[in-house]
């Protein structure tokens, strides 16, 4: 028998369902992106193998669609509407908070501000029917059958670790935003100095003034490079950039591109160092 409605599960069971679908979403996203990137990508906002957007989307589908499980058409329509609203709200909020677009449907037809699009919404509807009629029934029965005490022993530590991980990921995203803002400010100053240098040269000003502006420009350029290098040394920021290879920023496009290039160069240098150590080890045997 299929449980229906919000009151069908306890708060503990809802939490277990959330983590379960977060994990399934992480498996799907990581596998999909890893295949496209030809390397393993730990997809997601947090470092744990959990994707909160999938867990939230699954709970949204269950809450609004389960009561109408006897009407597949209504399940499909509701599965389009409510997860799409959730996806838009999350995408809009994350861009306002972090100045980063972690997914972008701007290239898709019938999109709204790049946060949602028609094809994605239809996919939510199909996923809703798959979840309600295929995936959730056995999982829901399993969750309901689990004893309370063992469930608490799993959920409480997991919730504590997830909360810490989420706070760290939130702080990392804010740090990345501040660093990108600093880099964008440095880039603006560099552009202004280049204009002043060109004007100084065009107006045949004293060579000392041109040299002073050129030195100032070089100092800012080195400062920007150091800033990017220091940022890339931060493990969580590198992990965040790797987890979202298609993430973009309308405000900080140039600094973000520089950060990605430096991150890729850093990873390649580490790989070369590891290969050199392995070759030296083989030679000494």
JONORRA-V810795 format. One record per backbone hydrogen bond with DSSP energy under -1.0 kcal/mol. NH is the residue of the N-H (numbers start at 1). CO is the residue of the C=O. E is the energy in kcal/mol with one decimal. If there is no record, write none. Layout:
# JONORRA-V810795
nh=NH co=CO e=E
nh=NH co=CO e=E
This chain:
# JONORRA-V810795
nh=8 co=5 e=-1.3
nh=9 co=6 e=-1.1
nh=14 co=10 e=-2.4
nh=15 co=11 e=-2.1
nh=16 co=12 e=-2.1
nh=17 co=13 e=-2.5
nh=18 co=14 e=-2.3
nh=19 co=15 e=-2.2
nh=20 co=16 e=-2.3
nh=21 co=17 e=-2.5
nh=22 co=18 e=-2.1
nh=23 co=19 e=-2.2
nh=24 co=20 e=-2.1
nh=25 co=21 e=-2.3
nh=26 co=22 e=-2.0
nh=27 co=23 e=-2.4
nh=28 co=24 e=-2.2
nh=29 co=25 e=-2.8
nh=30 co=26 e=-2.8
nh=31 co=27 e=-2.0
nh=32 co=28 e=-2.4
nh=33 co=29 e=-2.9
nh=34 co=30 e=-2.5
nh=35 co=31 e=-2.0
nh=36 co=32 e=-1.6
nh=37 co=33 e=-2.5
nh=38 co=34 e=-1.3
nh=39 co=34 e=-1.4
nh=43 co=41 e=-1.8
nh=50 co=48 e=-3.0
nh=51 co=22 e=-1.3
nh=54 co=51 e=-1.1
nh=55 co=51 e=-1.8
nh=56 co=52 e=-3.1
nh=57 co=53 e=-2.1
nh=58 co=54 e=-2.7
nh=59 co=55 e=-2.2
nh=60 co=56 e=-2.3
nh=61 co=57 e=-2.3
nh=62 co=58 e=-2.7
nh=63 co=59 e=-2.7
nh=64 co=60 e=-2.1
nh=65 co=61 e=-2.7
nh=66 co=62 e=-1.5
nh=68 co=65 e=-1.6
nh=69 co=66 e=-1.8
nh=71 co=68 e=-2.1
nh=75 co=71 e=-2.2
nh=76 co=72 e=-2.4
nh=77 co=73 e=-2.3
nh=78 co=74 e=-3.0
nh=79 co=75 e=-2.3
nh=81 co=77 e=-2.2
nh=82 co=78 e=-1.9
nh=84 co=80 e=-1.1
nh=85 co=81 e=-2.0
nh=86 co=82 e=-2.3
nh=87 co=83 e=-2.8
nh=88 co=84 e=-2.4
nh=89 co=85 e=-2.5
nh=90 co=86 e=-2.6
nh=91 co=87 e=-2.5
nh=92 co=88 e=-2.8
nh=93 co=89 e=-2.3
nh=94 co=90 e=-2.6
nh=95 co=91 e=-1.9
nh=96 co=92 e=-2.0
nh=97 co=93 e=-2.3
nh=98 co=94 e=-3.0
nh=99 co=95 e=-1.7
nh=101 co=248 e=-4.3
nh=105 co=114 e=-2.8
nh=108 co=105 e=-1.9
nh=112 co=116 e=-2.5
nh=115 co=112 e=-1.7
nh=121 co=117 e=-2.2
nh=122 co=118 e=-2.5
nh=123 co=119 e=-2.0
nh=124 co=120 e=-2.0
nh=125 co=121 e=-1.9
nh=126 co=122 e=-2.4
nh=127 co=123 e=-2.8
nh=128 co=124 e=-2.3
nh=129 co=125 e=-1.8
nh=130 co=126 e=-2.3
nh=131 co=127 e=-2.7
nh=132 co=128 e=-2.8
nh=133 co=129 e=-2.3
nh=134 co=130 e=-1.8
nh=135 co=130 e=-2.4
nh=136 co=131 e=-3.0
nh=139 co=135 e=-1.1
nh=140 co=136 e=-4.0
nh=141 co=137 e=-2.1
nh=142 co=138 e=-2.0
nh=143 co=139 e=-2.7
nh=144 co=140 e=-2.2
nh=145 co=141 e=-1.7
nh=151 co=147 e=-1.4
nh=152 co=148 e=-2.6
nh=153 co=149 e=-2.2
nh=154 co=150 e=-1.1
nh=155 co=151 e=-3.0
nh=156 co=152 e=-2.4
nh=158 co=154 e=-1.7
nh=159 co=155 e=-2.9
nh=160 co=156 e=-2.1
nh=161 co=157 e=-2.6
nh=162 co=158 e=-2.8
nh=163 co=159 e=-2.5
nh=164 co=160 e=-2.0
nh=165 co=161 e=-2.7
nh=166 co=162 e=-2.8
nh=167 co=163 e=-2.3
nh=168 co=164 e=-2.4
nh=169 co=165 e=-2.5
nh=170 co=166 e=-2.5
nh=171 co=167 e=-2.5
nh=172 co=168 e=-2.4
nh=173 co=169 e=-2.3
nh=174 co=170 e=-2.0
nh=175 co=171 e=-2.7
nh=176 co=172 e=-2.6
nh=177 co=173 e=-1.9
nh=178 co=174 e=-2.4
nh=179 co=175 e=-2.6
nh=180 co=176 e=-2.6
nh=181 co=177 e=-2.2
nh=182 co=178 e=-2.3
nh=183 co=179 e=-2.7
nh=184 co=180 e=-2.5
nh=185 co=181 e=-2.1
nh=186 co=182 e=-2.4
nh=187 co=183 e=-2.6
nh=188 co=184 e=-2.2
nh=189 co=185 e=-2.1
nh=190 co=186 e=-2.4
nh=191 co=187 e=-2.3
nh=192 co=188 e=-2.3
nh=193 co=189 e=-2.3
nh=194 co=190 e=-2.4
nh=195 co=191 e=-1.9
nh=196 co=192 e=-2.1
nh=197 co=193 e=-2.7
nh=198 co=194 e=-2.5
nh=199 co=195 e=-2.4
nh=200 co=196 e=-2.7
nh=201 co=197 e=-2.6
nh=202 co=198 e=-2.8
nh=203 co=199 e=-2.6
nh=204 co=201 e=-1.0
nh=205 co=200 e=-2.8
nh=210 co=206 e=-1.5
nh=211 co=207 e=-2.5
nh=212 co=208 e=-2.3
nh=213 co=209 e=-2.2
nh=214 co=210 e=-2.4
nh=215 co=211 e=-2.7
nh=216 co=212 e=-2.2
nh=217 co=213 e=-2.4
nh=218 co=214 e=-2.4
nh=219 co=215 e=-2.3
nh=220 co=216 e=-2.2
nh=221 co=217 e=-2.2
nh=222 co=218 e=-2.4
nh=223 co=219 e=-2.3
nh=224 co=220 e=-2.4
nh=225 co=221 e=-2.2
nh=226 co=222 e=-2.6
nh=227 co=223 e=-2.2
nh=228 co=224 e=-2.3
nh=229 co=225 e=-2.6
nh=230 co=226 e=-2.9
nh=231 co=227 e=-2.0
nh=232 co=228 e=-2.4
nh=233 co=229 e=-1.5
nh=234 co=231 e=-1.2
nh=238 co=234 e=-2.2
nh=239 co=235 e=-2.8
nh=240 co=236 e=-2.2
nh=241 co=237 e=-2.3
nh=242 co=238 e=-2.5
nh=243 co=239 e=-2.4
nh=244 co=240 e=-1.0
nh=247 co=244 e=-1.6
nh=248 co=101 e=-2.2
nh=256 co=252 e=-2.0
nh=257 co=253 e=-2.2
nh=258 co=254 e=-2.3
nh=259 co=255 e=-2.4
nh=260 co=256 e=-2.3
nh=261 co=257 e=-2.4
nh=262 co=258 e=-2.5
nh=263 co=259 e=-2.4
nh=264 co=260 e=-2.5
nh=265 co=261 e=-2.2
nh=266 co=262 e=-2.5
nh=267 co=263 e=-2.3
nh=268 co=264 e=-2.2
nh=269 co=265 e=-2.3
nh=270 co=266 e=-2.0
nh=271 co=267 e=-2.3
nh=272 co=268 e=-2.4
nh=273 co=269 e=-2.1
nh=274 co=270 e=-2.3
nh=275 co=271 e=-2.3
nh=276 co=272 e=-2.4
nh=277 co=273 e=-2.1
nh=278 co=274 e=-2.3
nh=279 co=275 e=-2.5
nh=280 co=276 e=-2.4
nh=281 co=277 e=-2.2
nh=282 co=278 e=-2.3
nh=283 co=279 e=-2.1
nh=284 co=280 e=-1.7
